[in-house]
Amino acid sequence: MKVRKFLPTVLGAVALACVASGSALAQNTADGDAERHIGYYYPEPGSSEVYNARAETMPQASRALRLGFVTGFTGKQLEAPYPAPYVMFAKGTEAQKLIIVAMEDDRVNSIYRARGLFAMMTAFARGLPIFRENGVEDRFTFFDLAKLLGFEQITITDGHDFAHRVTIE
């Protein structure tokens, strides 16, 4: 079952939470080659999967909202008293590609550790008002949050040899 409607006030709360740590500045870049990030941000993905989201992209989803989400998430990591274990950023002309890179060796170097990180991120997402107020916190995942925001793919890497790609449909 797909949840199609989310209240604008809930979206506003998520947007405010995402950009609370600062404003996102967009940089206009051409996304000519769909695979131009391979070899620069991560190695060729050795595995991939397609996630059929239960959510649908919000009509208000935009490049600015996706960049704001990444900025807010990063800001929360930077508030911690220890170095960020991974970095998250958005690429693509519409910031529709989410990239997650481990910042320490042996962090996300297997599909199982990647899925563990995604499970942790699901726990974070389920605590957001947009999930709780719409009664989907027990069904939606981090991938559904990504779909709501308009991300089309997520690539996770250890920054060395491992990369896994999730295409969100």
PASEBA-1860 file (N, C-alpha, C; in nm, 3 decimals):
! residues 169
1> MKVRKFLP> 0.084/-0.118/0.000/0.000/0.000/0.000/0.089/0.124/0.000 ~ 0.064/0.215/-0.089/0.143/0.337/-0.098/0.071/0.451/-0.027 ~ 0.145/0.525/0.050/0.091/0.643/0.113/0.117/0.758/0.018 ~ 0.011/0.824/-0.026/0.024/0.925/-0.130/0.019/1.068/-0.078 ~ -0.047/1.093/0.033/-0.064/1.230/0.079/0.011/1.253/0.208 ~ 0.082/1.361/0.212/0.145/1.405/0.335/0.111/1.551/0.353 ~ 0.074/1.588/0.475/0.032/1.724/0.502/0.145/1.822/0.479 ~ 0.114/1.936/0.417/0.218/2.036/0.394/0.285/2.080/0.524
9> TVLGAVAL> 0.212/2.083/0.636/0.273/2.123/0.762/0.377/2.020/0.806 ~ 0.352/1.893/0.780/0.449/1.790/0.813/0.572/1.806/0.726 ~ 0.551/1.829/0.597/0.663/1.852/0.506/0.744/1.972/0.554 ~ 0.674/2.076/0.595/0.742/2.195/0.644/0.829/2.164/0.764 ~ 0.778/2.079/0.854/0.855/2.041/0.973/0.981/1.965/0.934 ~ 0.968/1.874/0.838/1.085/1.799/0.792/1.184/1.893/0.725 ~ 1.135/1.982/0.640/1.224/2.075/0.571/1.298/2.163/0.671 ~ 1.226/2.213/0.772/1.290/2.297/0.872/1.395/2.218/0.950
17> ACVASGSA> 1.362/2.095/0.985/1.458/2.012/1.058/1.581/1.984/0.973 ~ 1.559/1.964/0.845/1.670/1.932/0.756/1.764/2.049/0.734 ~ 1.710/2.170/0.728/1.794/2.285/0.697/1.826/2.369/0.820 ~ 1.789/2.322/0.938/1.810/2.399/1.060/1.956/2.433/1.084 ~ 2.046/2.346/1.040/2.187/2.370/1.069/2.253/2.465/0.969 ~ 2.181/2.510/0.869/2.239/2.603/0.774/2.171/2.593/0.640 ~ 2.201/2.688/0.554/2.139/2.686/0.422/2.222/2.604/0.325 ~ 2.152/2.543/0.230/2.220/2.464/0.128/2.242/2.552/0.006
25> LAQNTADG> 2.366/2.560/-0.039/2.397/2.637/-0.159/2.409/2.541/-0.275 ~ 2.331/2.564/-0.378/2.331/2.475/-0.493/2.441/2.517/-0.590 ~ 2.506/2.420/-0.647/2.607/2.444/-0.750/2.554/2.383/-0.878 ~ 2.546/2.461/-0.984/2.498/2.408/-1.111/2.607/2.327/-1.176 ~ 2.579/2.196/-1.194/2.674/2.109/-1.261/2.600/2.027/-1.364 ~ 2.667/1.998/-1.473/2.608/1.912/-1.575/2.621/1.768/-1.530 ~ 2.518/1.688/-1.551/2.520/1.548/-1.511/2.530/1.461/-1.635 ~ 2.596/1.511/-1.740/2.602/1.443/-1.868/2.618/1.294/-1.862
33> DAERHIGY> 2.722/1.245/-1.798/2.747/1.101/-1.790/2.687/1.048/-1.661 ~ 2.591/0.958/-1.674/2.520/0.903/-1.559/2.614/0.831/-1.464 ~ 2.728/0.785/-1.512/2.821/0.709/-1.429/2.951/0.785/-1.402 ~ 2.949/0.915/-1.413/3.073/0.991/-1.399/3.127/0.993/-1.258 ~ 3.047/0.951/-1.160/3.094/0.949/-1.021/3.178/0.825/-0.989 ~ 3.165/0.721/-1.076/3.244/0.599/-1.056/3.391/0.634/-1.080 ~ 3.475/0.593/-0.989/3.618/0.622/-0.999/3.656/0.754/-0.936 ~ 3.558/0.836/-0.904/3.586/0.963/-0.837/3.542/0.959/-0.691
41> YYPEPGSS> 3.415/0.924/-0.669/3.363/0.914/-0.533/3.358/0.771/-0.480 ~ 3.353/0.675/-0.571/3.342/0.535/-0.530/3.385/0.446/-0.646 ~ 3.423/0.321/-0.614/3.457/0.228/-0.722/3.330/0.178/-0.792 ~ 3.349/0.110/-0.902/3.235/0.049/-0.973/3.155/-0.035/-0.873 ~ 3.024/-0.009/-0.860/2.945/-0.091/-0.768/2.951/-0.239/-0.807 ~ 2.985/-0.321/-0.709/2.993/-0.465/-0.731/2.860/-0.534/-0.712 ~ 2.763/-0.462/-0.654/2.630/-0.518/-0.633/2.528/-0.406/-0.643 ~ 2.407/-0.444/-0.671/2.299/-0.345/-0.681/2.166/-0.413/-0.651
49> EVYNARAE> 2.068/-0.331/-0.622/1.933/-0.380/-0.599/1.835/-0.269/-0.634 ~ 1.712/-0.308/-0.654/1.604/-0.213/-0.680/1.510/-0.219/-0.561 ~ 1.479/-0.102/-0.505/1.384/-0.094/-0.395/1.256/-0.033/-0.449 ~ 1.148/-0.109/-0.442/1.017/-0.059/-0.482/0.954/0.009/-0.362 ~ 0.963/0.140/-0.361/0.921/0.220/-0.246/0.771/0.209/-0.220 ~ 0.737/0.212/-0.092/0.596/0.217/-0.051/0.546/0.360/-0.058 ~ 0.639/0.455/-0.052/0.607/0.597/-0.059/0.616/0.646/-0.202 ~ 0.562/0.763/-0.223/0.577/0.830/-0.352/0.645/0.964/-0.328
57> TMPQASRA> 0.714/1.012/-0.427/0.783/1.139/-0.415/0.683/1.250/-0.386 ~ 0.713/1.331/-0.286/0.625/1.442/-0.251/0.627/1.545/-0.363 ~ 0.513/1.605/-0.391/0.510/1.709/-0.495/0.605/1.825/-0.464 ~ 0.628/1.851/-0.336/0.714/1.961/-0.294/0.862/1.924/-0.295 ~ 0.895/1.798/-0.325/1.035/1.756/-0.326/1.110/1.836/-0.432 ~ 1.230/1.879/-0.397/1.309/1.961/-0.488/1.457/1.940/-0.460 ~ 1.536/1.994/-0.548/1.681/1.989/-0.530/1.718/2.055/-0.397 ~ 1.658/2.169/-0.369/1.688/2.242/-0.246/1.651/2.159/-0.122
65> LRLGFVTG> 1.539/2.089/-0.126/1.498/2.007/-0.013/1.596/1.891/0.008 ~ 1.638/1.827/-0.102/1.735/1.716/-0.090/1.868/1.766/-0.035 ~ 1.915/1.879/-0.085/2.040/1.936/-0.033/2.024/1.978/0.112 ~ 1.908/2.030/0.147/1.881/2.067/0.285/1.881/1.947/0.378 ~ 1.826/1.836/0.331/1.826/1.713/0.409/1.969/1.668/0.437 ~ 2.051/1.665/0.333/2.190/1.623/0.348/2.265/1.719/0.441 ~ 2.242/1.847/0.424/2.307/1.947/0.509/2.265/1.930/0.654 ~ 2.137/1.909/0.678/2.088/1.890/0.814/2.143/1.764/0.878
73> FTGKQLEA> 2.144/1.655/0.802/2.196/1.528/0.852/2.344/1.541/0.885 ~ 2.418/1.606/0.797/2.561/1.627/0.818/2.585/1.716/0.940 ~ 2.504/1.819/0.954/2.516/1.909/1.069/2.499/1.834/1.199 ~ 2.405/1.742/1.204/2.384/1.661/1.325/2.507/1.573/1.353 ~ 2.565/1.517/1.248/2.686/1.436/1.267/2.800/1.520/1.321 ~ 2.813/1.642/1.271/2.923/1.728/1.312/2.909/1.777/1.457 ~ 2.788/1.770/1.511/2.766/1.808/1.651/2.815/1.702/1.748 ~ 2.835/1.581/1.701/2.879/1.471/1.787/3.022/1.495/1.834
81> PYPAPYVM> 3.059/1.441/1.952/3.193/1.462/2.005/3.300/1.370/1.945 ~ 3.269/1.308/1.833/3.363/1.217/1.767/3.352/1.239/1.616 ~ 3.452/1.197/1.541/3.449/1.216/1.396/3.332/1.141/1.331 ~ 3.278/1.197/1.227/3.168/1.132/1.155/3.217/0.999/1.097 ~ 3.142/0.890/1.119/3.184/0.760/1.067/3.164/0.748/0.916 ~ 3.078/0.832/0.861/3.056/0.832/0.717/3.008/0.971/0.678 ~ 3.021/1.002/0.549/2.975/1.130/0.496/2.867/1.102/0.393 ~ 2.768/1.188/0.388/2.656/1.174/0.297/2.649/1.301/0.212
89> FAKGTEAQ> 2.634/1.285/0.081/2.618/1.402/-0.005/2.532/1.365/-0.125 ~ 2.479/1.468/-0.190/2.390/1.450/-0.305/2.459/1.502/-0.430 ~ 2.443/1.428/-0.538/2.501/1.467/-0.667/2.394/1.452/-0.774 ~ 2.427/1.499/-0.892/2.333/1.498/-1.004/2.278/1.638/-1.025 ~ 2.229/1.666/-1.142/2.179/1.800/-1.172/2.067/1.842/-1.079 ~ 1.990/1.746/-1.031/1.882/1.775/-0.938/1.911/1.720/-0.799 ~ 2.037/1.689/-0.772/2.078/1.630/-0.643/1.996/1.506/-0.613 ~ 1.971/1.427/-0.715/1.884/1.309/-0.704/1.960/1.181/-0.669
97> KLIIVAME> 2.093/1.192/-0.660/2.175/1.075/-0.628/2.238/1.096/-0.491 ~ 2.206/1.007/-0.399/2.262/1.014/-0.265/2.383/0.922/-0.259 ~ 2.495/0.974/-0.208/2.618/0.896/-0.197/2.658/0.895/-0.050 ~ 2.691/0.777/0.001/2.733/0.761/0.140/2.870/0.694/0.138 ~ 2.970/0.760/0.198/3.107/0.711/0.197/3.154/0.693/0.342 ~ 3.202/0.573/0.375/3.259/0.546/0.507/3.388/0.626/0.522 ~ 3.411/0.681/0.639/3.529/0.762/0.664/3.637/0.688/0.742 ~ 3.609/0.563/0.776/3.706/0.483/0.848/3.716/0.346/0.781
105> DDRVNSIY> 3.834/0.288/0.786/3.853/0.155/0.728/3.766/0.052/0.799 ~ 3.726/-0.048/0.724/3.649/-0.161/0.777/3.514/-0.121/0.836 ~ 3.455/-0.013/0.790/3.324/0.031/0.836/3.213/-0.030/0.751 ~ 3.213/0.001/0.624/3.106/-0.042/0.533/3.171/-0.114/0.416 ~ 3.234/-0.227/0.444/3.309/-0.296/0.340/3.244/-0.426/0.295 ~ 3.116/-0.442/0.325/3.041/-0.559/0.278/2.894/-0.521/0.265 ~ 2.823/-0.599/0.190/2.679/-0.575/0.173/2.608/-0.583/0.307 ~ 2.656/-0.667/0.395/2.591/-0.685/0.525/2.610/-0.562/0.613
113> RARGLFAM> 2.728/-0.504/0.611/2.750/-0.381/0.688/2.674/-0.264/0.626 ~ 2.666/-0.262/0.494/2.587/-0.158/0.428/2.441/-0.169/0.470 ~ 2.389/-0.289/0.469/2.249/-0.308/0.510/2.230/-0.276/0.657 ~ 2.331/-0.303/0.739/2.325/-0.264/0.880/2.316/-0.113/0.896 ~ 2.396/-0.040/0.818/2.390/0.106/0.822/2.254/0.155/0.775 ~ 2.202/0.096/0.668/2.069/0.135/0.621/1.963/0.107/0.727 ~ 1.978/-0.002/0.802/1.883/-0.033/0.910/1.891/0.074/1.019 ~ 2.012/0.118/1.052/2.027/0.225/1.150/1.962/0.354/1.100
121> MTAFARGL> 1.979/0.383/0.972/1.920/0.502/0.914/1.768/0.492/0.910 ~ 1.717/0.370/0.896/1.573/0.350/0.903/1.522/0.385/1.042 ~ 1.597/0.345/1.145/1.557/0.379/1.282/1.551/0.530/1.299 ~ 1.647/0.602/1.243/1.646/0.748/1.245/1.521/0.802/1.174 ~ 1.496/0.751/1.053/1.384/0.799/0.972/1.250/0.775/1.042 ~ 1.237/0.661/1.109/1.111/0.628/1.176/1.080/0.720/1.292 ~ 1.180/0.791/1.340/1.157/0.888/1.446/1.115/1.025/1.395 ~ 1.117/1.045/1.265/1.080/1.175/1.209/0.929/1.196/1.215
129> PIFRENGV> 0.886/1.320/1.236/0.742/1.350/1.241/0.666/1.305/1.116 ~ 0.728/1.315/0.999/0.657/1.280/0.876/0.613/1.133/0.876 ~ 0.690/1.046/0.939/0.653/0.905/0.949/0.552/0.884/1.062 ~ 0.582/0.938/1.180/0.495/0.917/1.297/0.356/0.974/1.277 ~ 0.347/1.097/1.227/0.219/1.164/1.214/0.132/1.103/1.104 ~ 0.191/1.024/1.017/0.114/0.960/0.911/0.100/0.810/0.932 ~ 0.142/0.762/1.050/0.121/0.623/1.086/0.196/0.522/1.001 ~ 0.314/0.559/0.951/0.390/0.468/0.866/0.525/0.432/0.927
137> EDRFTFFD> 0.546/0.470/1.053/0.677/0.447/1.114/0.712/0.300/1.129 ~ 0.614/0.213/1.123/0.644/0.070/1.134/0.654/0.002/0.998 ~ 0.630/0.077/0.889/0.637/0.017/0.755/0.740/0.083/0.665 ~ 0.758/0.213/0.677/0.849/0.283/0.588/0.993/0.267/0.636 ~ 1.086/0.275/0.541/1.229/0.262/0.569/1.301/0.390/0.529 ~ 1.431/0.390/0.550/1.513/0.502/0.504/1.498/0.519/0.352 ~ 1.486/0.409/0.281/1.468/0.417/0.136/1.336/0.487/0.101 ~ 1.232/0.466/0.181/1.105/0.536/0.157/1.121/0.686/0.183
145> LAKLLGFE> 1.198/0.721/0.286/1.225/0.863/0.310/1.299/0.922/0.191 ~ 1.397/0.849/0.139/1.470/0.896/0.022/1.374/0.917/-0.095 ~ 1.280/0.826/-0.115/1.181/0.839/-0.224/1.094/0.962/-0.202 ~ 1.047/0.983/-0.078/0.966/1.101/-0.046/1.038/1.229/-0.086 ~ 1.168/1.233/-0.060/1.248/1.352/-0.088/1.286/1.364/-0.235 ~ 1.267/1.256/-0.312/1.296/1.261/-0.455/1.431/1.203/-0.495 ~ 1.499/1.133/-0.404/1.622/1.065/-0.443/1.586/0.947/-0.532 ~ 1.666/0.923/-0.635/1.643/0.814/-0.729/1.739/0.698/-0.709
153> QITITDGH> 1.851/0.724/-0.649/1.947/0.616/-0.623/2.033/0.652/-0.503 ~ 2.080/0.547/-0.438/2.172/0.562/-0.326/2.290/0.470/-0.353 ~ 2.411/0.526/-0.344/2.531/0.445/-0.357/2.606/0.455/-0.225 ~ 2.642/0.340/-0.170/2.716/0.334/-0.045/2.849/0.266/-0.071 ~ 2.956/0.319/-0.010/3.090/0.268/-0.037/3.178/0.274/0.086 ~ 3.277/0.187/0.090/3.377/0.192/0.196/3.488/0.290/0.161 ~ 3.484/0.346/0.040/3.587/0.440/-0.003/3.711/0.372/-0.057 ~ 3.707/0.240/-0.068/3.822/0.165/-0.121/3.778/0.076/-0.237
161> DFAHRVTI> 3.726/-0.040/-0.201/3.696/-0.143/-0.299/3.548/-0.178/-0.311 ~ 3.471/-0.149/-0.208/3.331/-0.191/-0.203/3.238/-0.076/-0.237 ~ 3.138/-0.103/-0.322/3.031/-0.008/-0.349/2.906/-0.089/-0.383 ~ 2.793/-0.041/-0.331/2.664/-0.105/-0.356/2.567/0.005/-0.395 ~ 2.484/-0.021/-0.495/2.389/0.079/-0.542/2.245/0.031/-0.521 ~ 2.162/0.121/-0.471/2.020/0.096/-0.456/1.947/0.192/-0.548 ~ 1.871/0.139/-0.643/1.786/0.221/-0.729/1.648/0.223/-0.665 ~ 1.594/0.342/-0.648/1.466/0.357/-0.581/1.358/0.384/-0.684
169> E> 1.261/0.296/-0.687/1.148/0.312/-0.782/1.019/0.329/-0.707
END
